[in-house]
Amino acid sequence: MKIELPSVQNAAPPAVCIIGGGFGGLACAIELGAAGDIKVTLVDRRNHNLFQPLLYQIATAALSLADIAEPIRKMLARLKNFNKIMAEVSAPSSRSVSLSDGDSLSYNKLVLATGSD
């Protein structure tokens, strides 16, 4: 199955694919999604954003996990032209990326915000 995002040639909104749902990817999605005329698709293997510097407080029971992790869809729910795909990107190529579930995703612009481990 191939997921097609609208292309610029069809006079549809530009399609931006953001790979990574960390702070960089979320900031980019918020800025682009606020523009209103850009179709934003965020791809991440997790469905939440985790603030790792506070993990030690989870281990010591000072905080609950809900205090440092929040679902990505909830954080970006106010955006109208937003789509979240939970998958890993296995093979980026020209104007499309292959996803771990076998689908491919077409885009006009690609943002790589994979962060670090």
A tleap script that builds the chain and sets N, CA, C and O, in Angstrom:
source leaprc.protein.ff14SB
mol = sequence {
  NMET LYS ILE GLU LEU PRO SER VAL GLN ASN
  ALA ALA PRO PRO ALA VAL CYS ILE ILE GLY
  GLY GLY PHE GLY GLY LEU ALA CYS ALA ILE
  GLU LEU GLY ALA ALA GLY ASP ILE LYS VAL
  THR LEU VAL ASP ARG ARG ASN HIE ASN LEU
  PHE GLN PRO LEU LEU TYR GLN ILE ALA THR
  ALA ALA LEU SER LEU ALA ASP ILE ALA GLU
  PRO ILE ARG LYS MET LEU ALA ARG LEU LYS
  ASN PHE ASN LYS ILE MET ALA GLU VAL SER
  ALA PRO SER SER ARG SER VAL SER LEU SER
  ASP GLY ASP SER LEU SER TYR ASN LYS LEU
  VAL LEU ALA THR GLY SER CASP
}
set mol.1.N position { 0.848 -1.172 0.000 }
set mol.1.CA position { 0.000 0.000 0.000 }
set mol.1.C position { 0.893 1.234 0.000 }
set mol.1.O position { 1.835 1.313 0.788 }
set mol.2.N position { 0.617 2.171 -0.848 }
set mol.2.CA position { 1.385 3.406 -0.929 }
set mol.2.C position { 0.524 4.554 -0.438 }
set mol.2.O position { -0.588 4.755 -0.926 }
set mol.3.N position { 1.033 5.305 0.523 }
set mol.3.CA position { 0.328 6.459 1.061 }
set mol.3.C position { 0.734 7.667 0.234 }
set mol.3.O position { 1.916 8.006 0.174 }
set mol.4.N position { -0.213 8.308 -0.393 }
set mol.4.CA position { 0.069 9.466 -1.239 }
set mol.4.C position { -0.347 10.740 -0.524 }
set mol.4.O position { -1.490 10.877 -0.089 }
set mol.5.N position { 0.578 11.658 -0.409 }
set mol.5.CA position { 0.256 12.979 0.091 }
set mol.5.C position { 0.080 13.895 -1.117 }
set mol.5.O position { 0.704 13.656 -2.150 }
set mol.6.N position { -0.743 14.928 -1.024 }
set mol.6.CA position { -0.946 15.819 -2.163 }
set mol.6.C position { 0.368 16.439 -2.606 }
set mol.6.O position { 1.216 16.764 -1.775 }
set mol.7.N position { 0.540 16.604 -3.904 }
set mol.7.CA position { 1.755 17.236 -4.413 }
set mol.7.C position { 1.471 18.681 -4.798 }
set mol.7.O position { 0.317 19.078 -4.959 }
set mol.8.N position { 2.530 19.456 -4.941 }
set mol.8.CA position { 2.394 20.869 -5.282 }
set mol.8.C position { 1.809 21.027 -6.677 }
set mol.8.O position { 1.098 21.998 -6.936 }
set mol.9.N position { 2.094 20.091 -7.583 }
set mol.9.CA position { 1.613 20.182 -8.947 }
set mol.9.C position { 0.091 20.143 -9.028 }
set mol.9.O position { -0.483 20.681 -9.974 }
set mol.10.N position { -0.565 19.527 -8.072 }
set mol.10.CA position { -2.025 19.437 -8.062 }
set mol.10.C position { -2.665 20.642 -7.377 }
set mol.10.O position { -3.866 20.629 -7.107 }
set mol.11.N position { -1.890 21.669 -7.095 }
set mol.11.CA position { -2.362 22.875 -6.401 }
set mol.11.C position { -2.889 22.557 -5.015 }
set mol.11.O position { -3.664 23.326 -4.447 }
set mol.12.N position { -2.473 21.432 -4.474 }
set mol.12.CA position { -2.833 21.061 -3.109 }
set mol.12.C position { -1.744 21.602 -2.176 }
set mol.12.O position { -0.681 22.018 -2.638 }
set mol.13.N position { -2.004 21.598 -0.885 }
set mol.13.CA position { -0.989 22.095 0.041 }
set mol.13.C position { 0.308 21.281 -0.062 }
set mol.13.O position { 0.267 20.085 -0.350 }
set mol.14.N position { 1.452 21.924 0.170 }
set mol.14.CA position { 2.708 21.183 0.172 }
set mol.14.C position { 2.685 20.095 1.244 }
set mol.14.O position { 2.115 20.285 2.319 }
set mol.15.N position { 3.300 18.971 0.949 }
set mol.15.CA position { 3.341 17.846 1.877 }
set mol.15.C position { 4.720 17.756 2.501 }
set mol.15.O position { 5.719 17.591 1.801 }
set mol.16.N position { 4.772 17.867 3.829 }
set mol.16.CA position { 6.029 17.785 4.559 }
set mol.16.C position { 6.006 16.534 5.415 }
set mol.16.O position { 5.056 16.303 6.163 }
set mol.17.N position { 7.056 15.724 5.305 }
set mol.17.CA position { 7.206 14.530 6.126 }
set mol.17.C position { 8.286 14.815 7.164 }
set mol.17.O position { 9.413 15.164 6.814 }
set mol.18.N position { 7.942 14.666 8.441 }
set mol.18.CA position { 8.890 14.866 9.531 }
set mol.18.C position { 9.187 13.501 10.130 }
set mol.18.O position { 8.279 12.811 10.595 }
set mol.19.N position { 10.455 13.111 10.119 }
set mol.19.CA position { 10.853 11.835 10.704 }
set mol.19.C position { 11.442 12.129 12.077 }
set mol.19.O position { 12.503 12.745 12.183 }
set mol.20.N position { 10.761 11.692 13.120 }
set mol.20.CA position { 11.195 11.905 14.491 }
set mol.20.C position { 10.199 12.723 15.279 }
set mol.20.O position { 9.809 13.811 14.855 }
set mol.21.N position { 9.785 12.208 16.422 }
set mol.21.CA position { 8.795 12.885 17.261 }
set mol.21.C position { 9.374 13.403 18.555 }
set mol.21.O position { 8.673 13.481 19.564 }
set mol.22.N position { 10.658 13.761 18.538 }
set mol.22.CA position { 11.276 14.369 19.710 }
set mol.22.C position { 10.990 15.862 19.732 }
set mol.22.O position { 10.057 16.335 19.083 }
set mol.23.N position { 11.795 16.596 20.480 }
set mol.23.CA position { 11.551 18.028 20.613 }
set mol.23.C position { 11.722 18.762 19.294 }
set mol.23.O position { 10.952 19.677 19.001 }
set mol.24.N position { 12.717 18.385 18.485 }
set mol.24.CA position { 12.926 19.033 17.189 }
set mol.24.C position { 11.786 18.767 16.228 }
set mol.24.O position { 11.287 19.690 15.584 }
set mol.25.N position { 11.368 17.507 16.124 }
set mol.25.CA position { 10.270 17.139 15.238 }
set mol.25.C position { 8.953 17.768 15.646 }
set mol.25.O position { 8.182 18.219 14.798 }
set mol.26.N position { 8.696 17.799 16.944 }
set mol.26.CA position { 7.451 18.413 17.432 }
set mol.26.C position { 7.441 19.915 17.207 }
set mol.26.O position { 6.417 20.475 16.817 }
set mol.27.N position { 8.572 20.576 17.449 }
set mol.27.CA position { 8.644 22.024 17.223 }
set mol.27.C position { 8.415 22.345 15.749 }
set mol.27.O position { 7.716 23.303 15.419 }
set mol.28.N position { 9.003 21.547 14.872 }
set mol.28.CA position { 8.813 21.752 13.437 }
set mol.28.C position { 7.352 21.518 13.043 }
set mol.28.O position { 6.790 22.292 12.269 }
set mol.29.N position { 6.738 20.460 13.567 }
set mol.29.CA position { 5.337 20.158 13.254 }
set mol.29.C position { 4.409 21.269 13.730 }
set mol.29.O position { 3.458 21.621 13.032 }
set mol.30.N position { 4.671 21.817 14.895 }
set mol.30.CA position { 3.832 22.896 15.431 }
set mol.30.C position { 3.939 24.140 14.556 }
set mol.30.O position { 2.929 24.759 14.221 }
set mol.31.N position { 5.165 24.503 14.188 }
set mol.31.CA position { 5.361 25.696 13.355 }
set mol.31.C position { 4.743 25.525 11.972 }
set mol.31.O position { 4.046 26.417 11.489 }
set mol.32.N position { 4.993 24.390 11.335 }
set mol.32.CA position { 4.444 24.162 9.999 }
set mol.32.C position { 2.925 23.975 10.040 }
set mol.32.O position { 2.209 24.459 9.163 }
set mol.33.N position { 2.442 23.271 11.065 }
set mol.33.CA position { 1.005 23.040 11.182 }
set mol.33.C position { 0.228 24.304 11.468 }
set mol.33.O position { -0.938 24.420 11.090 }
set mol.34.N position { 0.869 25.259 12.137 }
set mol.34.CA position { 0.202 26.535 12.429 }
set mol.34.C position { 0.012 27.360 11.169 }
set mol.34.O position { -0.854 28.233 11.123 }
set mol.35.N position { 0.818 27.090 10.140 }
set mol.35.CA position { 0.683 27.827 8.877 }
set mol.35.C position { -0.662 27.538 8.223 }
set mol.35.O position { -1.215 28.400 7.541 }
set mol.36.N position { -1.193 26.337 8.423 }
set mol.36.CA position { -2.522 26.005 7.933 }
set mol.36.C position { -2.591 25.534 6.500 }
set mol.36.O position { -3.531 24.825 6.138 }
set mol.37.N position { -1.631 25.901 5.669 }
set mol.37.CA position { -1.684 25.505 4.267 }
set mol.37.C position { -0.628 24.457 3.919 }
set mol.37.O position { -0.283 24.281 2.750 }
set mol.38.N position { -0.124 23.773 4.923 }
set mol.38.CA position { 0.890 22.729 4.728 }
set mol.38.C position { 0.390 21.433 5.342 }
set mol.38.O position { -0.044 21.416 6.494 }
set mol.39.N position { 0.447 20.342 4.576 }
set mol.39.CA position { 0.069 19.024 5.064 }
set mol.39.C position { 1.280 18.418 5.774 }
set mol.39.O position { 2.299 18.154 5.137 }
set mol.40.N position { 1.179 18.198 7.078 }
set mol.40.CA position { 2.291 17.716 7.885 }
set mol.40.C position { 2.037 16.275 8.307 }
set mol.40.O position { 0.988 15.956 8.866 }
set mol.41.N position { 3.011 15.405 8.034 }
set mol.41.CA position { 2.953 14.014 8.489 }
set mol.41.C position { 4.185 13.740 9.321 }
set mol.41.O position { 5.308 13.919 8.850 }
set mol.42.N position { 3.987 13.306 10.556 }
set mol.42.CA position { 5.081 12.997 11.462 }
set mol.42.C position { 5.183 11.487 11.600 }
set mol.42.O position { 4.190 10.815 11.880 }
set mol.43.N position { 6.382 10.955 11.402 }
set mol.43.CA position { 6.614 9.512 11.511 }
set mol.43.C position { 7.555 9.272 12.682 }
set mol.43.O position { 8.648 9.836 12.730 }
set mol.44.N position { 7.136 8.438 13.624 }
set mol.44.CA position { 7.977 8.065 14.752 }
set mol.44.C position { 7.608 6.654 15.175 }
set mol.44.O position { 6.468 6.223 15.000 }
set mol.45.N position { 8.569 5.941 15.730 }
set mol.45.CA position { 8.292 4.562 16.147 }
set mol.45.C position { 7.544 4.494 17.475 }
set mol.45.O position { 7.017 3.442 17.837 }
set mol.46.N position { 7.494 5.603 18.197 }
set mol.46.CA position { 6.761 5.646 19.459 }
set mol.46.C position { 5.553 6.577 19.317 }
set mol.46.O position { 5.527 7.448 18.447 }
set mol.47.N position { 4.578 6.385 20.164 }
set mol.47.CA position { 3.396 7.249 20.102 }
set mol.47.C position { 3.419 8.327 21.169 }
set mol.47.O position { 2.405 8.979 21.419 }
set mol.48.N position { 4.577 8.521 21.804 }
set mol.48.CA position { 4.674 9.523 22.864 }
set mol.48.C position { 6.019 10.244 22.806 }
set mol.48.O position { 6.976 9.770 22.195 }
set mol.49.N position { 6.060 11.404 23.463 }
set mol.49.CA position { 7.298 12.151 23.642 }
set mol.49.C position { 7.697 11.996 25.096 }
set mol.49.O position { 6.868 12.159 25.991 }
set mol.50.N position { 8.954 11.683 25.335 }
set mol.50.CA position { 9.454 11.423 26.686 }
set mol.50.C position { 10.542 12.422 27.028 }
set mol.50.O position { 11.492 12.592 26.265 }
set mol.51.N position { 10.413 13.083 28.168 }
set mol.51.CA position { 11.445 14.007 28.644 }
set mol.51.C position { 12.418 13.216 29.505 }
set mol.51.O position { 12.207 13.052 30.706 }
set mol.52.N position { 13.479 12.730 28.885 }
set mol.52.CA position { 14.402 11.794 29.530 }
set mol.52.C position { 15.164 12.340 30.734 }
set mol.52.O position { 15.485 11.560 31.631 }
set mol.53.N position { 15.475 13.647 30.808 }
set mol.53.CA position { 16.215 14.107 31.988 }
set mol.53.C position { 15.502 13.865 33.318 }
set mol.53.O position { 16.136 13.909 34.372 }
set mol.54.N position { 14.218 13.615 33.282 }
set mol.54.CA position { 13.487 13.369 34.538 }
set mol.54.C position { 13.221 11.886 34.807 }
set mol.54.O position { 12.458 11.564 35.718 }
set mol.55.N position { 13.817 10.993 34.055 }
set mol.55.CA position { 13.600 9.557 34.279 }
set mol.55.C position { 14.032 9.119 35.674 }
set mol.55.O position { 13.414 8.232 36.263 }
set mol.56.N position { 15.074 9.725 36.200 }
set mol.56.CA position { 15.523 9.347 37.546 }
set mol.56.C position { 14.451 9.619 38.593 }
set mol.56.O position { 14.387 8.909 39.597 }
set mol.57.N position { 13.603 10.635 38.383 }
set mol.57.CA position { 12.534 10.915 39.340 }
set mol.57.C position { 11.417 9.877 39.248 }
set mol.57.O position { 10.695 9.658 40.221 }
set mol.58.N position { 11.272 9.243 38.100 }
set mol.58.CA position { 10.332 8.118 37.988 }
set mol.58.C position { 10.859 6.955 38.808 }
set mol.58.O position { 10.108 6.303 39.533 }
set mol.59.N position { 12.171 6.695 38.686 }
set mol.59.CA position { 12.793 5.574 39.417 }
set mol.59.C position { 12.724 5.767 40.923 }
set mol.59.O position { 12.640 4.790 41.667 }
set mol.60.N position { 12.757 7.005 41.381 }
set mol.60.CA position { 12.689 7.270 42.823 }
set mol.60.C position { 11.266 7.548 43.299 }
set mol.60.O position { 11.061 7.899 44.461 }
set mol.61.N position { 10.289 7.396 42.420 }
set mol.61.CA position { 8.863 7.581 42.722 }
set mol.61.C position { 8.522 9.012 43.094 }
set mol.61.O position { 7.518 9.244 43.769 }
set mol.62.N position { 9.325 9.976 42.675 }
set mol.62.CA position { 9.007 11.374 42.923 }
set mol.62.C position { 7.981 11.894 41.913 }
set mol.62.O position { 7.220 12.813 42.217 }
set mol.63.N position { 7.959 11.312 40.722 }
set mol.63.CA position { 7.016 11.685 39.668 }
set mol.63.C position { 6.383 10.421 39.099 }
set mol.63.O position { 6.926 9.324 39.231 }
set mol.64.N position { 5.229 10.592 38.466 }
set mol.64.CA position { 4.633 9.477 37.737 }
set mol.64.C position { 5.049 9.583 36.272 }
set mol.64.O position { 5.471 10.646 35.817 }
set mol.65.N position { 4.931 8.503 35.555 }
set mol.65.CA position { 5.312 8.493 34.149 }
set mol.65.C position { 4.508 9.505 33.336 }
set mol.65.O position { 5.025 10.067 32.371 }
set mol.66.N position { 3.263 9.741 33.709 }
set mol.66.CA position { 2.424 10.708 32.999 }
set mol.66.C position { 2.959 12.136 33.116 }
set mol.66.O position { 2.593 12.998 32.317 }
set mol.67.N position { 3.818 12.394 34.100 }
set mol.67.CA position { 4.391 13.730 34.267 }
set mol.67.C position { 5.500 14.026 33.260 }
set mol.67.O position { 5.799 15.191 33.002 }
set mol.68.N position { 6.114 12.988 32.687 }
set mol.68.CA position { 7.226 13.239 31.771 }
set mol.68.C position { 6.997 12.677 30.364 }
set mol.68.O position { 7.843 12.858 29.488 }
set mol.69.N position { 5.884 12.008 30.139 }
set mol.69.CA position { 5.566 11.466 28.811 }
set mol.69.C position { 4.162 11.916 28.417 }
set mol.69.O position { 3.237 11.905 29.229 }
set mol.70.N position { 4.025 12.309 27.156 }
set mol.70.CA position { 2.720 12.746 26.670 }
set mol.70.C position { 2.521 12.236 25.245 }
set mol.70.O position { 3.459 12.263 24.448 }
set mol.71.N position { 1.316 11.773 24.911 }
set mol.71.CA position { 1.056 11.300 23.550 }
set mol.71.C position { 1.261 12.411 22.513 }
set mol.71.O position { 0.847 13.553 22.716 }
set mol.72.N position { 1.904 12.055 21.411 }
set mol.72.CA position { 2.172 13.021 20.349 }
set mol.72.C position { 0.872 13.550 19.759 }
set mol.72.O position { 0.752 14.749 19.508 }
set mol.73.N position { -0.100 12.674 19.535 }
set mol.73.CA position { -1.379 13.129 18.952 }
set mol.73.C position { -2.063 14.156 19.839 }
set mol.73.O position { -2.680 15.097 19.340 }
set mol.74.N position { -1.958 13.982 21.150 }
set mol.74.CA position { -2.572 14.935 22.076 }
set mol.74.C position { -1.870 16.288 22.003 }
set mol.74.O position { -2.521 17.332 22.045 }
set mol.75.N position { -0.543 16.266 21.894 }
set mol.75.CA position { 0.220 17.509 21.845 }
set mol.75.C position { -0.071 18.301 20.574 }
set mol.75.O position { -0.013 19.531 20.582 }
set mol.76.N position { -0.382 17.604 19.486 }
set mol.76.CA position { -0.598 18.260 18.195 }
set mol.76.C position { -2.050 18.198 17.740 }
set mol.76.O position { -2.331 18.364 16.553 }
set mol.77.N position { -2.967 17.964 18.657 }
set mol.77.CA position { -4.384 17.795 18.316 }
set mol.77.C position { -5.000 19.045 17.692 }
set mol.77.O position { -5.946 18.935 16.912 }
set mol.78.N position { -4.490 20.216 18.014 }
set mol.78.CA position { -5.090 21.458 17.499 }
set mol.78.C position { -4.723 21.739 16.045 }
set mol.78.O position { -5.314 22.615 15.414 }
set mol.79.N position { -3.755 21.005 15.513 }
set mol.79.CA position { -3.346 21.209 14.126 }
set mol.79.C position { -4.341 20.539 13.188 }
set mol.79.O position { -4.740 19.398 13.421 }
set mol.80.N position { -4.743 21.233 12.135 }
set mol.80.CA position { -5.756 20.702 11.226 }
set mol.80.C position { -5.167 19.796 10.156 }
set mol.80.O position { -5.752 18.760 9.839 }
set mol.81.N position { -4.031 20.160 9.600 }
set mol.81.CA position { -3.423 19.397 8.512 }
set mol.81.C position { -2.305 18.502 9.032 }
set mol.81.O position { -1.195 18.519 8.501 }
set mol.82.N position { -2.594 17.723 10.066 }
set mol.82.CA position { -1.573 16.909 10.712 }
set mol.82.C position { -1.965 15.439 10.706 }
set mol.82.O position { -3.128 15.090 10.909 }
set mol.83.N position { -0.973 14.583 10.470 }
set mol.83.CA position { -1.182 13.138 10.518 }
set mol.83.C position { 0.022 12.520 11.213 }
set mol.83.O position { 1.157 12.913 10.943 }
set mol.84.N position { -0.207 11.561 12.102 }
set mol.84.CA position { 0.872 10.867 12.809 }
set mol.84.C position { 0.877 9.418 12.363 }
set mol.84.O position { -0.158 8.752 12.394 }
set mol.85.N position { 2.035 8.927 11.949 }
set mol.85.CA position { 2.192 7.527 11.569 }
set mol.85.C position { 3.193 6.899 12.515 }
set mol.85.O position { 4.308 7.397 12.672 }
set mol.86.N position { 2.794 5.796 13.150 }
set mol.86.CA position { 3.682 5.096 14.062 }
set mol.86.C position { 4.386 3.980 13.293 }
set mol.86.O position { 3.817 2.912 13.064 }
set mol.87.N position { 5.628 4.244 12.902 }
set mol.87.CA position { 6.422 3.282 12.140 }
set mol.87.C position { 7.871 3.727 12.167 }
set mol.87.O position { 8.188 4.821 12.635 }
set mol.88.N position { 8.744 2.873 11.663 }
set mol.88.CA position { 10.147 3.226 11.472 }
set mol.88.C position { 10.391 3.429 9.990 }
set mol.88.O position { 9.814 2.733 9.154 }
set mol.89.N position { 11.243 4.378 9.671 }
set mol.89.CA position { 11.615 4.613 8.279 }
set mol.89.C position { 12.773 3.686 7.966 }
set mol.89.O position { 13.806 3.708 8.635 }
set mol.90.N position { 12.583 2.863 6.928 }
set mol.90.CA position { 13.623 1.895 6.611 }
set mol.90.C position { 14.443 2.270 5.397 }
set mol.90.O position { 15.591 1.836 5.293 }
set mol.91.N position { 13.915 3.053 4.475 }
set mol.91.CA position { 14.666 3.395 3.266 }
set mol.91.C position { 14.206 4.718 2.681 }
set mol.91.O position { 13.312 4.744 1.835 }
set mol.92.N position { 14.819 5.838 3.131 }
set mol.92.CA position { 14.463 7.104 2.498 }
set mol.92.C position { 15.018 7.174 1.083 }
set mol.92.O position { 16.142 6.741 0.828 }
set mol.93.N position { 14.240 7.711 0.178 }
set mol.93.CA position { 14.689 7.894 -1.201 }
set mol.93.C position { 14.137 9.219 -1.711 }
set mol.93.O position { 13.578 9.997 -0.938 }
set mol.94.N position { 14.287 9.475 -2.978 }
set mol.94.CA position { 13.851 10.735 -3.553 }
set mol.94.C position { 12.329 10.863 -3.534 }
set mol.94.O position { 11.627 10.106 -4.205 }
set mol.95.N position { 11.832 11.811 -2.771 }
set mol.95.CA position { 10.399 12.154 -2.679 }
set mol.95.C position { 9.510 11.085 -2.064 }
set mol.95.O position { 8.286 11.192 -2.148 }
set mol.96.N position { 10.089 10.049 -1.444 }
set mol.96.CA position { 9.277 9.076 -0.696 }
set mol.96.C position { 10.159 8.353 0.302 }
set mol.96.O position { 11.375 8.264 0.131 }
set mol.97.N position { 9.529 7.835 1.350 }
set mol.97.CA position { 10.231 7.019 2.330 }
set mol.97.C position { 9.482 5.710 2.481 }
set mol.97.O position { 8.253 5.675 2.420 }
set mol.98.N position { 10.227 4.635 2.677 }
set mol.98.CA position { 9.615 3.329 2.943 }
set mol.98.C position { 9.483 3.167 4.438 }
set mol.98.O position { 10.403 3.482 5.193 }
set mol.99.N position { 8.340 2.675 4.861 }
set mol.99.CA position { 8.068 2.489 6.282 }
set mol.99.C position { 8.232 1.030 6.654 }
set mol.99.O position { 8.170 0.154 5.792 }
set mol.100.N position { 8.441 0.763 7.941 }
set mol.100.CA position { 8.684 -0.593 8.419 }
set mol.100.C position { 7.485 -1.512 8.220 }
set mol.100.O position { 7.643 -2.733 8.208 }
set mol.101.N position { 6.299 -0.953 8.066 }
set mol.101.CA position { 5.108 -1.788 7.864 }
set mol.101.C position { 4.874 -2.127 6.390 }
set mol.101.O position { 3.861 -2.738 6.049 }
set mol.102.N position { 5.812 -1.730 5.510 }
set mol.102.CA position { 5.695 -2.045 4.088 }
set mol.102.C position { 5.097 -0.936 3.248 }
set mol.102.O position { 5.173 -0.989 2.020 }
set mol.103.N position { 4.506 0.060 3.873 }
set mol.103.CA position { 3.936 1.196 3.143 }
set mol.103.C position { 5.051 2.145 2.717 }
set mol.103.O position { 6.183 2.049 3.192 }
set mol.104.N position { 4.716 3.048 1.827 }
set mol.104.CA position { 5.636 4.135 1.483 }
set mol.104.C position { 4.886 5.449 1.601 }
set mol.104.O position { 3.664 5.492 1.461 }
set mol.105.N position { 5.613 6.506 1.857 }
set mol.105.CA position { 5.034 7.821 2.106 }
set mol.105.C position { 5.691 8.832 1.177 }
set mol.105.O position { 6.911 8.994 1.201 }
set mol.106.N position { 4.896 9.513 0.360 }
set mol.106.CA position { 5.406 10.534 -0.557 }
set mol.106.C position { 5.375 11.897 0.116 }
set mol.106.O position { 4.529 12.163 0.970 }
set mol.107.N position { 6.315 12.763 -0.281 }
set mol.107.CA position { 6.389 14.092 0.315 }
set mol.107.C position { 6.980 15.074 -0.693 }
set mol.107.O position { 7.576 14.679 -1.695 }
set mol.108.N position { 6.798 16.374 -0.401 }
set mol.108.CA position { 7.470 17.440 -1.156 }
set mol.108.C position { 8.743 17.874 -0.447 }
set mol.108.O position { 9.753 18.158 -1.091 }
set mol.109.N position { 8.693 17.926 0.878 }
set mol.109.CA position { 9.840 18.305 1.705 }
set mol.109.C position { 9.996 17.289 2.819 }
set mol.109.O position { 9.009 16.777 3.347 }
set mol.110.N position { 11.249 16.996 3.178 }
set mol.110.CA position { 11.558 16.024 4.231 }
set mol.110.C position { 12.340 16.712 5.332 }
set mol.110.O position { 13.292 17.448 5.071 }
set mol.111.N position { 11.923 16.462 6.582 }
set mol.111.CA position { 12.645 16.971 7.751 }
set mol.111.C position { 13.117 15.765 8.559 }
set mol.111.O position { 12.309 14.941 8.987 }
set mol.112.N position { 14.425 15.670 8.763 }
set mol.112.CA position { 14.984 14.598 9.585 }
set mol.112.C position { 15.281 15.158 10.962 }
set mol.112.O position { 16.172 15.991 11.126 }
set mol.113.N position { 14.528 14.697 11.952 }
set mol.113.CA position { 14.690 15.168 13.332 }
set mol.113.C position { 14.740 13.948 14.241 }
set mol.113.O position { 13.937 13.812 15.165 }
set mol.114.N position { 15.691 13.066 13.967 }
set mol.114.CA position { 15.726 11.785 14.672 }
set mol.114.C position { 16.355 11.850 16.045 }
set mol.114.O position { 16.247 10.897 16.816 }
set mol.115.N position { 17.010 12.950 16.367 }
set mol.115.CA position { 17.597 13.087 17.691 }
set mol.115.C position { 18.797 12.181 17.877 }
set mol.115.O position { 19.503 11.856 16.923 }
set mol.116.N position { 19.020 11.773 19.128 }
set mol.116.CA position { 20.179 10.926 19.434 }
set mol.116.C position { 19.825 9.939 20.525 }
set mol.116.O position { 18.846 10.119 21.249 }
set mol.117.N position { 20.613 8.912 20.635 }
set mol.117.CA position { 20.464 7.911 21.686 }
set mol.117.C position { 21.722 7.885 22.534 }
set mol.117.O position { 21.809 7.106 23.484 }
savepdb mol mol.pdb
quit
